[in-house]
Amino acid sequence: MATLTVLIVTVFIIGYLCIALESVTKINKAAIALLMCVFCWTLLMLNPGSYYPDFAGDGIMHHISEVIEHHLGDAGGTLFFLMGAMTIVEIVDTNGGFNFVRDALKTSSKRKLMWRVAFMTFFLSAILDNLTTSIVMIMVLRKLVQKREERLIYAALIVISANSGGAFSPIGDVTTIMLWIKGVITTQGVLTEIFVPSLVSMLVPAFILQYQLHGKFDKSQNLAKAEVSQFTKTQRRIIFWLGVGGLCFVPIFKTITHLPPFMGILLVLGVLWTVTEIFYHNTSEDDTMAKRVSKILTKIDLSTILFFLGILMAVAVLQEIGVLAALGDSLNNAFSGNYYVINGIIGVLSSVVDNVPLVAGCMGMYPVAPEGAMAIDGIFWQLLAYCAGVGGSMLIIGSAAGVVVMGLEKITFGWYMKKITWIAFVGYLAGILCYWFMDSFILR
């Protein structure tokens, strides 16, 4: 059993390194992620009885099929949410819905634009979620900054700001949603105690990154006019509010119906699709086909979707063989009682592997106590919400926001690690220090 576990972990590490070295190997990260996923599950099948001793014969095969379907269902919900959100944002963008948002952000100063983008991303991610916000802001950014070298700096800050903004809201990140639904954090508690550390974790990197931007934009490369839309100004605003307002409605839809979030995304997509078809009804077909939803769907970046699928299903194997739970136990034993160190390490790990199973493992290992650090809104749970969310900014593939920005802007793992990782880490530590100061001298 130990040998097989080591083999699976080795395959995962090799696959991860190949993804990290994509700029060197020139092999698309999605292909590596898919191979890593299949190899890990195949190795598990060499001796499944070691991991599922309560099953045998056909029973174990049936159980493994159920396990895979369960993980595929969880991954599928994330993928459909991602595809729906990407399509909705693309519809709004293609039909001029972001024009007035672009105008609101527009400035000739590179540093002013950086701060405006940072704050808008930070607060928008708390209302929507960090994944959807990243897609929206990248679409707007493309209309504001034409030079790729400069746009990458803004894109990196979008990743940091989106993850920081999602950490202080119960609906801003998948992990905070998990903790919120579990009942270990409350809306009031996370907003009052995590907001300032999250803000600090965005402000510090933004302050450092501003020194990589100098001067003003020249008119030849910046603030390009968007393609003229056949819709009126009123119709463009309707499309914007249906799209972005619909994305805001998704958490409410989930609360009311108790359906998965991707069902709300499909509802918004269906409504937006119908409305745009009505708007195009009296327009020449030849002039509008390129902007119709059926055509926009062909522009969705499937390689990013498949990369997500491969990564999520590969991490699921590590979860099934108990590696993540064992890692959590080791942390608990090594740093017993020091919740700042434990959560700090969990945050760093969340930039390497998916933070969802890490947080799920922590919720399973640590019981809720009536008082103390493990109580509802206790130090441990609030730090876990912060660290798991903000920690993902340290690597480009450490969060859903990072992965989608990586796909949209073709950012390489190496560039991000060299230019941004240390900056995100400084902000991450600054936020933890801020939380410690508030907890020690202000709140408790």
C-alpha positions in Angstrom: 0.0 0.0 0.0 2.8 2.4 0.9 4.6 1.7 -2.3 1.5 2.3 -4.4 0.8 5.5 -2.5 4.3 6.7 -3.2 3.9 5.9 -6.9 0.7 7.9 -7.1 2.2 10.9 -5.3 5.3 10.7 -7.5 3.2 10.8 -10.7 1.3 13.8 -9.3 4.5 15.6 -8.5 6.1 14.9 -11.9 2.9 16.0 -13.6 2.8 19.2 -11.5 6.5 19.9 -12.4 5.7 19.5 -16.1 2.8 21.9 -15.7 5.1 24.4 -13.9 7.7 24.1 -16.7 5.2 24.5 -19.6 7.2 27.3 -21.0 10.2 25.0 -21.2 8.6 21.8 -22.4 6.2 23.6 -24.8 3.5 21.0 -23.9 0.1 22.4 -23.1 -0.7 22.2 -19.4 -4.1 20.7 -20.2 -2.6 17.6 -21.8 -0.3 17.1 -18.8 -3.2 17.5 -16.4 -5.3 14.9 -18.2 -2.4 12.4 -18.4 -1.7 13.0 -14.7 -5.4 12.4 -13.8 -5.6 9.1 -15.8 -2.3 7.7 -14.6 -3.1 8.4 -10.9 -6.5 6.7 -11.1 -5.0 3.8 -13.1 -2.3 3.3 -10.4 -5.0 3.2 -7.7 -6.8 0.4 -9.7 -3.6 -1.8 -9.5 -4.6 -2.7 -5.9 -7.9 -1.0 -5.0 -8.4 -3.4 -2.1 -5.6 -1.6 -0.2 -7.7 1.6 -0.1 -11.2 0.1 0.2 -10.8 -3.0 2.5 -14.5 -3.2 3.1 -15.2 -4.1 -0.5 -14.2 -7.1 -2.7 -14.8 -8.5 -6.2 -17.5 -6.7 -8.2 -18.4 -4.7 -5.1 -15.2 -2.8 -5.1 -15.4 -2.0 -8.8 -19.0 -0.7 -8.3 -17.8 1.3 -5.3 -14.9 2.9 -7.3 -17.3 3.7 -10.1 -19.5 5.6 -7.6 -16.4 7.3 -6.2 -15.3 8.5 -9.6 -18.8 9.6 -10.5 -19.0 11.5 -7.2 -15.8 13.4 -7.8 -16.7 13.9 -11.5 -20.0 15.4 -10.3 -18.2 17.9 -8.0 -15.7 18.7 -10.8 -18.5 19.0 -13.4 -20.4 21.5 -11.3 -17.3 23.7 -11.2 -16.6 23.2 -14.9 -20.2 24.1 -15.9 -20.1 27.1 -13.6 -16.8 28.2 -15.2 -18.1 27.7 -18.8 -21.4 29.5 -18.0 -19.6 32.4 -16.4 -17.1 32.7 -19.3 -19.9 32.6 -21.8 -22.0 35.2 -20.0 -19.1 37.6 -19.7 -18.2 37.1 -23.3 -21.8 37.9 -24.4 -21.8 41.1 -22.4 -18.3 42.0 -23.7 -19.1 41.2 -27.4 -22.3 43.3 -27.3 -20.7 46.4 -25.7 -22.0 45.8 -22.2 -18.7 46.7 -20.6 -18.2 50.0 -22.5 -19.4 52.2 -19.6 -17.4 50.2 -17.1 -14.3 50.7 -19.3 -15.1 54.4 -19.4 -15.4 54.6 -15.6 -12.0 53.0 -15.2 -10.4 55.0 -18.0 -7.4 57.1 -17.2 -4.1 58.1 -18.9 -2.1 57.3 -15.7 -0.8 53.7 -15.6 -0.7 53.8 -11.8 -4.1 55.3 -11.3 -5.6 52.6 -13.6 -3.8 49.9 -11.5 -5.4 51.2 -8.2 -8.8 51.5 -9.8 -8.6 48.0 -11.2 -7.4 46.6 -7.8 -10.2 48.1 -5.8 -12.9 47.3 -8.3 -11.7 43.7 -8.4 -11.4 43.4 -4.6 -15.0 44.5 -3.9 -16.6 42.9 -6.9 -15.1 39.5 -6.0 -16.9 39.7 -2.6 -20.2 40.2 -4.3 -19.8 37.8 -7.2 -16.9 35.3 -6.6 -13.2 35.5 -7.4 -13.5 33.3 -10.5 -16.3 35.3 -12.2 -14.8 38.6 -11.2 -11.4 37.7 -12.8 -13.1 36.9 -16.1 -15.1 40.2 -16.0 -12.0 42.3 -15.1 -9.8 40.7 -17.8 -12.4 41.4 -20.4 -12.5 45.1 -19.3 -8.7 45.2 -19.0 -8.3 44.1 -22.7 -10.1 47.3 -23.7 -7.9 49.5 -21.6 -4.3 48.2 -22.0 -3.0 47.0 -25.4 0.6 46.3 -24.5 0.9 42.7 -23.4 3.9 43.3 -21.1 1.9 45.9 -19.1 -1.3 44.0 -19.2 0.3 41.0 -17.5 1.2 43.1 -14.5 -2.5 44.2 -14.2 -3.7 40.7 -14.8 -1.5 39.4 -11.9 -2.9 42.1 -9.6 -6.4 41.0 -10.6 -5.6 37.5 -9.4 -4.3 38.8 -6.1 -7.2 41.3 -5.6 -9.8 38.7 -6.6 -8.5 36.1 -4.1 -8.2 38.7 -1.3 -11.7 40.1 -1.9 -13.2 36.6 -2.0 -11.7 35.7 1.4 -13.6 38.2 3.5 -17.0 37.3 2.0 -19.0 34.1 2.8 -19.9 33.9 -0.9 -16.6 35.2 -2.4 -14.7 31.9 -2.6 -15.5 28.2 -2.7 -13.7 27.6 0.5 -15.5 30.4 2.4 -18.8 29.0 1.1 -17.9 25.6 2.4 -17.0 27.0 5.9 -20.1 29.2 5.9 -22.5 26.4 5.0 -20.8 24.1 7.6 -21.6 26.8 10.1 -18.1 27.4 11.5 -18.0 31.0 10.3 -20.8 33.5 10.2 -21.4 36.4 7.8 -20.9 39.0 10.5 -17.8 37.3 11.9 -16.0 36.9 8.6 -16.9 40.4 7.4 -15.8 42.2 10.6 -12.6 40.2 11.3 -11.3 39.2 7.9 -12.0 42.3 5.9 -9.0 44.4 7.1 -6.4 41.5 6.7 -7.8 40.8 3.3 -7.6 44.4 2.3 -4.0 44.6 3.5 -3.1 41.4 1.5 -4.2 43.3 -1.6 -2.8 46.8 -0.7 0.7 45.6 0.0 1.2 43.8 -3.4 -0.5 46.7 -5.2 1.9 49.2 -3.6 4.9 47.1 -4.7 3.6 46.4 -8.2 2.9 50.1 -8.9 6.7 50.7 -9.2 6.8 48.4 -12.3 4.5 50.9 -14.0 5.7 54.3 -15.0 4.3 57.3 -16.8 1.2 57.6 -18.9 -0.4 55.6 -21.7 0.3 56.9 -25.2 -2.8 57.2 -27.4 -1.6 54.9 -30.0 -1.5 51.8 -27.8 -4.1 52.4 -25.1 -7.7 53.1 -24.6 -8.7 51.7 -28.0 -12.3 52.2 -28.9 -14.5 49.2 -28.7 -16.2 47.9 -31.9 -19.4 49.8 -32.5 -22.3 47.7 -31.3 -25.6 47.5 -33.2 -27.4 47.8 -29.9 -28.5 51.1 -28.4 -27.0 52.4 -25.2 -30.1 51.2 -23.3 -29.9 47.7 -24.8 -26.2 47.5 -23.9 -26.9 48.5 -20.3 -29.7 45.9 -20.2 -27.3 43.2 -21.3 -24.7 44.4 -18.7 -27.2 44.3 -15.8 -28.7 41.0 -16.9 -25.2 39.5 -17.1 -23.4 40.9 -14.1 -26.6 41.3 -12.1 -27.5 37.7 -12.9 -24.1 36.5 -11.7 -24.8 38.4 -8.4 -28.2 36.6 -8.2 -26.6 33.1 -8.4 -25.8 32.9 -4.6 -29.4 34.1 -3.9 -30.8 31.5 -6.3 -28.8 28.8 -4.5 -30.1 29.9 -1.1 -33.7 29.9 -2.3 -33.7 26.7 -4.3 -30.8 24.8 -2.7 -29.7 23.8 -6.2 -26.0 23.8 -7.1 -24.5 27.1 -8.2 -24.1 26.0 -11.9 -27.9 25.7 -12.2 -28.1 29.4 -11.4 -25.4 30.1 -14.0 -27.4 28.2 -16.6 -30.5 30.2 -15.7 -28.7 33.5 -16.2 -27.2 32.2 -19.5 -30.6 31.1 -20.8 -32.2 34.5 -19.9 -29.3 36.5 -21.5 -29.3 34.3 -24.6 -33.0 34.8 -25.1 -32.8 38.6 -24.6 -30.0 39.0 -27.1 -31.9 36.9 -29.6 -34.9 39.2 -29.2 -32.7 42.3 -29.6 -31.2 40.8 -32.8 -34.6 39.8 -34.2 -35.0 42.8 -36.5 -31.4 43.0 -37.5 -29.8 41.5 -40.6 -28.6 37.9 -40.0 -25.3 38.4 -41.8 -24.4 41.4 -39.6 -25.0 39.6 -36.3 -24.0 36.0 -36.6 -20.5 36.6 -35.3 -22.0 38.1 -32.1 -24.7 35.5 -31.5 -24.4 33.2 -28.5 -24.2 30.1 -30.7 -21.0 31.6 -32.3 -19.6 32.9 -29.0 -19.8 29.4 -27.5 -17.2 28.3 -30.0 -14.7 30.9 -28.6 -14.7 29.3 -25.1 -11.2 28.2 -24.1 -11.7 24.4 -23.8 -8.1 23.8 -22.9 -8.6 25.7 -19.6 -11.8 23.7 -18.9 -9.9 20.4 -19.6 -7.0 21.6 -17.4 -9.4 22.2 -14.6 -10.9 18.7 -15.1 -7.5 17.0 -15.0 -6.3 18.9 -11.9 -9.5 18.4 -9.9 -9.7 14.7 -10.7 -6.0 14.1 -10.0 -6.3 15.9 -6.6 -9.4 13.6 -5.9 -7.1 10.6 -6.1 -4.8 12.1 -3.4 -7.9 12.7 -1.3 -9.1 9.1 -1.8 -5.8 7.5 -0.8 -5.7 9.6 2.4 -2.6 11.7 1.5 -4.3 15.1 2.2 -5.8 13.9 5.5 -2.4 12.5 6.6 -0.8 15.8 5.7 -3.3 17.6 7.9 -2.6 15.2 10.8 1.1 15.8 10.4 0.6 19.5 10.6 -1.5 19.2 13.7 1.0 17.0 15.5 4.0 19.1 14.5 2.5 22.5 15.5 -0.1 21.6 18.1 -1.9 24.7 19.4 -0.2 27.2 17.0 -3.1 27.9 14.7 -1.2 30.7 13.0 1.6 28.4 11.8 -0.8 25.5 10.9 -3.1 27.8 8.8 -0.1 29.6 7.4 1.3 26.3 6.0 -2.2 25.3 4.8 -2.4 28.6 2.9 1.0 27.9 1.2 -0.1 24.4 0.3 -3.3 25.8 -1.2 -1.2 27.5 -3.8 0.2 24.1 -4.8 -2.8 21.8 -4.6 -6.5 22.7 -4.8 -7.7 24.4 -1.6 -11.1 22.8 -1.7 -10.0 19.3 -0.6 -7.5 20.9 1.9 -10.3 22.8 3.6 -12.6 19.8 3.4 -9.9 17.7 5.1 -9.5 20.4 7.8 -13.3 20.4 8.5 -13.2 16.7 8.9 -10.1 16.6 11.2 -11.0 19.5 13.5 -14.3 19.3 15.4 -16.2 22.5 16.3 -15.8 23.3 19.9 -18.2 25.3 22.2 -15.5 27.9 22.9 -11.9 28.7 22.1 -10.0 28.7 18.8 -12.2 25.9 17.4 -15.5 27.6 18.3 -17.8 29.2 15.7 -15.9 32.3 14.4 -12.9 31.2 16.3 -9.3 32.0 15.4 -8.7 28.7 13.6 -11.7 28.8 11.3 -11.3 32.5 10.4 -7.6 32.1 9.7 -8.5 29.0 7.6 -10.9 31.1 5.5 -8.2 33.8 5.0 -5.2 31.6 4.4 -6.9 29.1 2.0 -8.3 32.0 -0.1 -5.4 34.4 -0.1 -2.7 31.8 -0.1 -3.8 30.6 -3.6 -2.4 33.9 -5.1 1.2 32.8 -4.5 1.2 30.5 -7.7 -0.8 31.1 -10.9 -2.4 27.7 -10.6 -3.1 28.0 -6.9 -6.7 29.3 -7.4 -9.6 29.2 -9.8 -9.0 32.9 -10.5 -5.4 32.3 -11.3 -6.1 29.4 -13.6 -8.7 31.2 -15.6 -6.5 34.3 -16.0 -3.6 32.0 -17.0 -5.8 30.7 -19.7 -7.2 34.0 -20.9 -3.9 35.9 -20.9 -1.6 33.0 -21.6 0.5 33.7 -18.6 3.3 31.1 -18.0 3.9 29.5 -14.6 7.5 30.6 -14.7 6.8 34.3 -15.4 4.3 34.5 -12.5 6.6 32.6 -10.1 9.6 34.8 -10.9 7.8 38.2 -11.0 4.7 37.8 -8.7 5.0 35.0 -6.2 7.2 36.8 -3.7 5.0 39.9 -3.9 1.9 37.8 -3.2 3.7 36.1 -0.3 4.6 39.4 1.3 1.0 40.5 1.1 -0.2 37.1 2.5 2.1 37.4 5.5 1.1 41.1 6.1 -2.5 40.0 6.2 -1.8 37.3 8.8 0.2 39.8 10.9 -2.7 42.3 10.7 -5.2 39.6 11.9 -2.8 38.7 14.8 -2.6 42.4 15.8 -6.4 42.9 15.6 -7.1 39.6 17.5 -4.5 40.4 20.2 -5.2 44.1 20.9 -8.5 45.2 19.3 -11.2 42.5 18.9 -10.7 40.0 21.7 
